[in-house]
Amino acid sequence: MATEHADAAVSISAADGITLQRLSRAGGYTGPNDGVPGPNTWKALQQTCKGYGYTGALDGAPGPATWAALQRLAAKGGYTGPADGVMGPASWKGVQTVLAGFGYAGPVDGVPGPETNTALQVLARIGGYFGPYDGVLGPNSWKGVQVVLTGSGYAGAVDGVPGPNTWKALQRIAQRGGYAGPIDGVPGPNTYAGLAKLLLRSEHD
């Protein structure tokens, strides 16, 4: 098994590697988008996969639990405060730093606005949001964000070594981008195409 997955990692194209690195930013990856996933990319992807498959309440109404989870995400972008569910400028700066991997190009000023919200909608696409990227966060946007933030679909160790559980979780994420293949832990072109589609800001399903 380890050999198979090592071979799969070697055969990842640069374009597919960049797709994985962009997705991994939701889990805290801060390295370059160079198309060569390493242990830090995989650890962050595994963290992102934990945010997929959540079976609790997805009500689209952000409350303390959602905000606390957003603060935990912000910690990946340098936030060092408590995850107390009370968002302040420091929390938002951390979120904005993470969202740079999802198209956010505005200032890291701790003041959320339409650009921050649009990037959150791009992140929410990983969690199943297929609405417009209009910077207006509604219930469907928040449901997608909540899936990314508080789900627990990935059950393996966050060890930086992609195995069947990592790939299966990524295939479940790829379903949100149109992947219709099996959840077998063996990624192929259709898995990567589904993941890439999630990151395309110009497409709306």
VMD Tcl script that draws the C-alpha trace (Angstrom):
set ca {
  {0.00 0.00 0.00}
  {2.70 2.50 0.95}
  {4.46 1.82 -2.35}
  {1.27 2.40 -4.31}
  {0.70 5.76 -2.65}
  {4.33 6.75 -2.98}
  {4.04 6.00 -6.69}
  {0.79 8.00 -6.86}
  {2.54 10.96 -5.24}
  {5.39 10.77 -7.76}
  {2.97 10.77 -10.69}
  {1.13 13.94 -9.63}
  {1.38 16.54 -12.38}
  {2.42 20.08 -11.54}
  {-1.10 21.35 -12.26}
  {-2.65 18.72 -9.98}
  {-0.04 19.49 -7.33}
  {-0.99 23.17 -7.40}
  {-4.67 22.22 -7.05}
  {-3.82 20.17 -3.96}
  {-1.70 22.98 -2.52}
  {-4.49 25.51 -3.03}
  {-6.94 23.19 -1.26}
  {-4.43 22.60 1.53}
  {-4.47 26.29 2.47}
  {-7.78 25.61 4.22}
  {-5.82 23.34 6.53}
  {-3.00 25.75 7.23}
  {-0.51 25.24 4.41}
  {1.52 28.42 3.92}
  {4.17 27.20 1.48}
  {4.51 27.94 -2.22}
  {2.12 26.75 -4.91}
  {4.94 25.06 -6.77}
  {3.10 21.90 -7.84}
  {5.25 19.64 -5.65}
  {3.22 18.54 -2.60}
  {5.40 17.66 0.37}
  {4.68 16.65 3.97}
  {3.40 20.13 4.90}
  {0.97 20.12 1.97}
  {-0.28 16.67 2.94}
  {-0.66 17.51 6.62}
  {-2.71 20.56 5.70}
  {-4.79 18.55 3.23}
  {-5.48 16.02 5.94}
  {-6.60 18.86 8.20}
  {-8.85 20.15 5.41}
  {-10.33 16.67 5.02}
  {-11.30 16.71 8.68}
  {-13.61 19.54 7.71}
  {-15.49 17.38 5.22}
  {-18.27 14.99 6.04}
  {-19.55 16.72 9.15}
  {-22.80 15.14 10.32}
  {-23.87 17.72 12.90}
  {-26.17 20.69 12.43}
  {-25.49 22.78 9.33}
  {-27.95 25.58 9.81}
  {-26.26 28.34 7.85}
  {-26.45 30.64 10.86}
  {-23.00 31.38 12.23}
  {-22.95 31.25 16.00}
  {-20.26 30.90 18.68}
  {-19.23 27.40 17.53}
  {-18.81 28.58 13.94}
  {-16.86 31.66 15.00}
  {-14.64 29.61 17.33}
  {-13.90 27.21 14.46}
  {-13.11 30.20 12.24}
  {-10.67 31.38 14.90}
  {-9.01 27.96 14.83}
  {-8.67 28.41 11.06}
  {-7.30 31.91 11.70}
  {-4.59 30.36 13.87}
  {-3.24 28.80 10.67}
  {-2.77 32.37 9.46}
  {-0.97 33.64 12.54}
  {-3.82 34.35 14.97}
  {-2.64 33.63 18.52}
  {-5.69 34.61 20.53}
  {-8.33 32.39 22.10}
  {-10.92 30.40 20.16}
  {-13.68 32.02 22.15}
  {-16.16 32.66 19.35}
  {-15.69 36.43 19.52}
  {-14.18 37.64 16.25}
  {-11.97 40.72 16.41}
  {-9.42 42.33 14.09}
  {-6.70 39.83 15.04}
  {-9.01 36.90 14.24}
  {-9.97 38.41 10.90}
  {-6.33 39.11 10.00}
  {-5.57 35.42 10.49}
  {-8.58 34.47 8.39}
  {-7.56 36.91 5.64}
  {-4.05 35.43 5.64}
  {-5.43 31.92 5.13}
  {-7.90 33.13 2.51}
  {-5.04 34.41 0.35}
  {-4.91 30.82 -0.91}
  {-8.53 31.13 -2.00}
  {-8.25 34.27 -4.08}
  {-8.28 36.94 -1.40}
  {-6.10 39.82 -2.55}
  {-7.35 42.57 -0.27}
  {-5.55 44.07 2.69}
  {-4.80 41.98 5.76}
  {-6.37 44.60 7.96}
  {-8.71 42.64 10.19}
  {-11.76 44.33 8.68}
  {-13.97 41.81 6.85}
  {-15.67 43.12 3.76}
  {-16.89 41.91 0.37}
  {-13.41 40.68 -0.68}
  {-13.05 38.63 2.50}
  {-16.58 37.27 2.09}
  {-15.94 36.32 -1.54}
  {-12.86 34.34 -0.53}
  {-14.91 32.65 2.22}
  {-17.36 31.62 -0.49}
  {-14.51 30.09 -2.48}
  {-13.51 28.17 0.67}
  {-17.18 27.22 1.18}
  {-17.22 25.55 -2.22}
  {-15.08 22.79 -0.73}
  {-17.92 22.27 1.74}
  {-20.61 22.08 -0.93}
  {-21.51 25.70 -1.67}
  {-22.28 26.21 -5.35}
  {-23.74 29.70 -5.33}
  {-22.20 32.88 -6.71}
  {-19.01 34.47 -5.47}
  {-20.71 37.77 -4.74}
  {-19.30 38.67 -1.34}
  {-22.70 38.34 0.34}
  {-22.64 35.51 2.87}
  {-26.01 33.84 3.17}
  {-27.14 30.54 4.73}
  {-25.78 28.41 1.87}
  {-22.40 30.13 2.01}
  {-22.23 29.59 5.76}
  {-23.26 25.93 5.46}
  {-20.31 25.36 3.14}
  {-17.98 27.19 5.51}
  {-19.33 25.17 8.44}
  {-18.62 21.89 6.62}
  {-15.02 22.93 6.04}
  {-14.56 24.20 9.58}
  {-16.29 21.65 11.75}
  {-16.67 18.38 9.87}
  {-14.81 15.19 10.71}
  {-14.77 13.06 7.56}
  {-11.07 12.17 7.70}
  {-10.27 9.61 10.39}
  {-6.57 9.00 9.87}
  {-3.52 10.54 11.46}
  {-2.35 14.01 10.45}
  {1.09 12.70 9.59}
  {1.88 14.19 6.20}
  {1.80 10.78 4.51}
  {-1.14 10.40 2.11}
  {-2.82 7.05 2.46}
  {-6.19 5.56 1.50}
  {-8.13 7.62 4.08}
  {-6.61 10.87 2.81}
  {-7.42 10.03 -0.80}
  {-10.94 8.83 0.05}
  {-11.66 12.11 1.85}
  {-10.30 14.07 -1.11}
  {-12.55 12.06 -3.42}
  {-15.52 12.96 -1.23}
  {-14.51 16.62 -1.55}
  {-14.10 16.15 -5.33}
  {-17.73 15.01 -5.52}
  {-18.66 18.63 -4.80}
  {-16.88 19.46 -8.06}
  {-18.62 16.82 -10.12}
  {-16.52 13.73 -9.45}
  {-18.78 10.71 -9.88}
  {-16.26 7.91 -9.50}
  {-15.76 5.49 -6.62}
  {-14.54 6.46 -3.17}
  {-11.73 3.94 -3.35}
  {-8.70 5.91 -2.23}
  {-7.09 5.68 -5.67}
  {-7.02 9.16 -7.24}
  {-7.13 9.58 -10.99}
  {-7.74 12.36 -13.52}
  {-11.44 12.60 -12.61}
  {-10.63 13.10 -8.92}
  {-8.26 15.96 -9.76}
  {-10.74 17.44 -12.24}
  {-13.40 17.54 -9.51}
  {-11.01 19.17 -7.06}
  {-9.88 21.72 -9.64}
  {-13.47 22.61 -10.47}
  {-14.08 23.54 -6.84}
  {-11.38 26.16 -7.10}
  {-12.58 27.76 -10.33}
  {-14.15 31.05 -9.36}
  {-15.68 31.64 -12.78}
  {-17.83 28.50 -12.82}
  {-21.18 28.25 -11.09}
  {-23.04 24.95 -10.90}
}
mol new
graphics top color blue
foreach p $ca { graphics top sphere $p radius 0.5 }
foreach p [lrange $ca 0 end-1] q [lrange $ca 1 end] { graphics top cylinder $p $q radius 0.2 }
display resetview
